[in-house]
Amino acid sequence: MSGILGVIVTAIHMIACVALMVSILLQSGKGGGLAGAFGAGSSQTLFGGRGAATFLSRTTTVLAVVFFATSLTLGLSASRAAGPGRSLIAEEARQRAAQQRTTQPATGTPAAPTRQGAPSAPPAGAPTQGQAPATPAPAPATPAPAGGAGR
């Protein structure tokens, strides 16, 4: 849905939202609600003896149905506009793959994938290509406990 139809549905949605809030707030509950502020009070003489409850209840129901219908319509149209299978993770993977293709050397060997923020040089003491791994340093000897062992 695009163009003028989308604008119309959005406008109806916003009007229904505001009208639904007003309709709910005007209903008298245990404390009287905002209906008491407009003179309806406990006698509800604004719409008649029982008329206010029935009128506001029906208005609230109709506005809720309109609100849900426009919400579903706007949600479905937004998901269709995004296109099928569009994922942020897939987009990021495509961008990284394209970036790796542009940074690969001109020789025929593929570049090793690196993580972002990973050091480009191997750590000190690590074997390089064609070298044997370095032997680990011997563990330091543990000192004898203080105070002597002959007690």
Buried (B, 14 or more C-beta within 10 A) or exposed (E): BEEEEBEEBBEBBEBBBEBBEBBBEBBBEEEEBBBBEEEBEEEBEBBEEEEBBEBBEEBBEBBBEBBEBBBEBBEEBEEEEEEEEEEEEEEEEEEEEEEBEEEEEEEEEEEEEEEEEEEEEEEEEEEEEEEEEEEEEEEEEEEEEEEEEEE
